[in-house]
Amino acid sequence: MSYEKVSQAKKIVVGTKQTVKALKTGKVVEVIVAEDADPILVGKVVEAAKEANVPVILVDSMIKLGKSCGIEVGATTVAINI
């Protein structure tokens, strides 16, 4: 379900640094996190999402998340923007 949501979203931000920056703008409605990503990297994003009161959805695969974003590599996090 979340993979479909990412592929259908009009505005997304891919990657941990970009997701944290996007969360600071206040325009993120949901964050998708791959469970197989490095916990240290993901922890920063999850903490920023909690501070911004943005829900975090977990998916099982970085590779599948990357493909749903239209990129050829895995994605650790994706922010869905307004």
Backbone as CSV, one residue per row, in Angstrom:
resi,resn,N_x,N_y,N_z,CA_x,CA_y,CA_z,C_x,C_y,C_z
1,MET,0.822,-1.198,0.000,0.000,0.000,0.000,0.864,1.259,0.000
2,SER,1.847,1.318,0.879,2.678,2.515,0.969,3.521,2.724,-0.280
3,TYR,3.942,1.617,-0.920,4.699,1.747,-2.162,3.843,2.427,-3.221
4,GLU,2.565,2.049,-3.284,1.646,2.660,-4.241,1.445,4.137,-3.918
5,LYS,1.341,4.449,-2.634,1.156,5.828,-2.212,2.335,6.692,-2.666
6,VAL,3.541,6.141,-2.545,4.743,6.878,-2.958,4.740,7.075,-4.472
7,SER,4.446,6.024,-5.220,4.487,6.137,-6.673,3.393,7.048,-7.217
8,GLN,2.299,7.222,-6.478,1.206,8.077,-6.924,1.310,9.511,-6.406
9,ALA,2.190,9.753,-5.442,2.321,11.097,-4.863,2.879,12.067,-5.898
10,LYS,2.393,13.295,-5.851,2.845,14.304,-6.800,4.174,14.914,-6.385
11,LYS,4.385,15.093,-5.079,5.624,15.684,-4.593,6.242,14.775,-3.532
12,ILE,7.441,14.278,-3.836,8.161,13.464,-2.864,9.587,13.971,-2.727
13,VAL,10.175,13.651,-1.586,11.576,13.942,-1.327,12.214,12.619,-0.934
14,VAL,13.334,12.271,-1.574,13.979,10.983,-1.351,15.308,11.181,-0.635
15,GLY,15.550,10.359,0.380,16.822,10.392,1.093,16.694,10.972,2.489
16,THR,17.626,10.597,3.347,17.533,11.012,4.748,17.762,12.503,4.940
17,LYS,18.819,13.041,4.367,19.106,14.472,4.541,17.991,15.334,3.982
18,GLN,17.523,14.991,2.792,16.464,15.759,2.157,15.153,15.642,2.923
19,THR,14.890,14.467,3.490,13.666,14.273,4.267,13.690,15.121,5.531
20,VAL,14.820,15.145,6.214,14.931,15.971,7.430,14.740,17.443,7.082
21,LYS,15.337,17.907,5.983,15.164,19.300,5.552,13.695,19.583,5.247
22,ALA,13.056,18.664,4.543,11.651,18.842,4.175,10.760,18.889,5.415
23,LEU,11.067,18.070,6.420,10.273,18.074,7.650,10.341,19.430,8.346
24,LYS,11.472,20.103,8.236,11.623,21.419,8.864,10.784,22.488,8.178
25,THR,10.384,22.259,6.928,9.564,23.235,6.211,8.097,23.174,6.627
26,GLY,7.682,22.051,7.215,6.297,21.908,7.648,5.350,21.476,6.543
27,LYS,5.877,21.072,5.387,5.021,20.697,4.259,4.921,19.192,4.048
28,VAL,5.497,18.403,4.939,5.466,16.954,4.805,4.225,16.400,5.503
29,VAL,3.501,15.520,4.814,2.301,14.925,5.400,2.537,13.509,5.902
30,GLU,3.599,12.853,5.369,3.878,11.476,5.773,5.315,11.128,5.402
31,VAL,5.950,10.305,6.239,7.301,9.832,5.965,7.253,8.314,5.849
32,ILE,7.895,7.785,4.806,7.984,6.349,4.590,9.432,5.942,4.869
33,VAL,9.623,4.920,5.699,10.958,4.474,6.097,11.112,2.984,5.793
34,ALA,12.235,2.627,5.183,12.529,1.218,4.898,13.096,0.560,6.149
35,GLU,12.527,-0.567,6.536,12.964,-1.275,7.743,14.369,-1.848,7.615
36,ASP,14.817,-2.117,6.401,16.150,-2.686,6.226,17.246,-1.624,6.069
37,ALA,16.917,-0.378,6.329,17.900,0.709,6.255,18.714,0.770,7.551
38,ASP,19.833,1.472,7.499,20.705,1.649,8.655,19.942,2.360,9.774
39,PRO,19.824,1.743,10.955,19.059,2.338,12.057,19.571,3.710,12.493
40,ILE,20.857,3.962,12.356,21.400,5.271,12.746,20.865,6.364,11.824
41,LEU,20.849,6.102,10.520,20.324,7.085,9.568,18.827,7.289,9.746
42,VAL,18.121,6.193,9.885,16.660,6.252,10.016,16.249,6.937,11.315
43,GLY,17.034,6.747,12.362,16.715,7.348,13.659,16.597,8.859,13.598
44,LYS,17.468,9.494,12.834,17.416,10.956,12.687,16.119,11.401,12.028
45,VAL,15.702,10.647,11.034,14.472,10.984,10.315,13.256,10.766,11.203
46,VAL,13.222,9.642,11.903,12.092,9.343,12.782,11.976,10.395,13.881
47,GLU,13.098,10.803,14.438,13.088,11.841,15.483,12.558,13.160,14.934
48,ALA,13.006,13.550,13.749,12.533,14.792,13.124,11.042,14.714,12.815
49,ALA,10.576,13.533,12.400,9.146,13.359,12.109,8.313,13.477,13.379
50,LYS,8.813,12.911,14.484,8.093,13.025,15.760,7.990,14.480,16.194
51,GLU,9.079,15.210,16.044,9.078,16.632,16.417,8.085,17.425,15.571
52,ALA,7.920,17.023,14.316,7.012,17.717,13.408,5.595,17.144,13.434
53,ASN,5.358,16.135,14.283,4.053,15.462,14.367,3.610,14.902,13.016
54,VAL,4.539,14.271,12.321,4.269,13.663,11.020,4.309,12.147,11.188
55,PRO,3.294,11.433,10.690,3.295,9.967,10.832,4.413,9.310,10.033
56,VAL,4.968,8.243,10.600,6.026,7.457,9.964,5.458,6.087,9.629
57,ILE,5.557,5.707,8.371,5.080,4.416,7.896,6.301,3.559,7.552
58,LEU,6.321,2.320,8.025,7.425,1.413,7.739,7.092,0.502,6.568
59,VAL,8.077,0.335,5.685,7.974,-0.627,4.593,9.163,-1.574,4.704
60,ASP,9.087,-2.719,4.055,10.102,-3.748,4.280,11.382,-3.600,3.470
61,SER,11.389,-2.902,2.342,12.538,-2.960,1.451,12.972,-1.609,0.891
62,MET,14.267,-1.321,1.024,14.845,-0.122,0.423,14.764,-0.195,-1.107
63,ILE,15.001,-1.369,-1.651,14.985,-1.545,-3.108,13.592,-1.255,-3.666
64,LYS,12.562,-1.834,-3.041,11.193,-1.599,-3.502,10.809,-0.133,-3.339
65,LEU,11.252,0.489,-2.242,10.942,1.901,-2.009,11.606,2.765,-3.076
66,GLY,12.849,2.465,-3.403,13.533,3.200,-4.463,12.829,3.067,-5.799
67,LYS,12.408,1.836,-6.128,11.699,1.616,-7.393,10.380,2.375,-7.433
68,SER,9.685,2.447,-6.308,8.414,3.172,-6.291,8.629,4.681,-6.449
69,CYS,9.866,5.139,-6.171,10.223,6.550,-6.371,10.706,6.807,-7.796
70,GLY,10.927,5.731,-8.546,11.405,5.874,-9.905,12.918,5.974,-10.008
71,ILE,13.637,5.487,-8.980,15.093,5.505,-9.035,15.616,4.072,-9.068
72,GLU,16.839,3.912,-9.526,17.420,2.585,-9.721,18.123,2.026,-8.489
73,VAL,18.234,2.817,-7.436,18.897,2.378,-6.210,17.895,2.365,-5.059
74,GLY,18.289,1.779,-3.949,17.407,1.741,-2.793,17.241,3.113,-2.160
75,ALA,16.122,3.298,-1.510,15.841,4.548,-0.796,15.581,4.216,0.673
76,THR,16.249,4.921,1.570,16.034,4.679,3.000,14.766,5.352,3.486
77,THR,14.561,6.586,3.059,13.377,7.334,3.491,12.802,8.149,2.338
78,VAL,11.501,8.369,2.423,10.806,9.209,1.453,9.812,10.076,2.218
79,ALA,9.795,11.360,1.900,8.799,12.270,2.479,7.766,12.600,1.410
80,ILE,6.505,12.496,1.776,5.431,12.887,0.865,5.004,14.297,1.270
81,ASN,5.124,15.217,0.317,4.827,16.631,0.580,3.406,16.988,0.159
82,ILE,2.969,18.126,0.655,1.648,18.664,0.290,1.648,19.049,-1.165
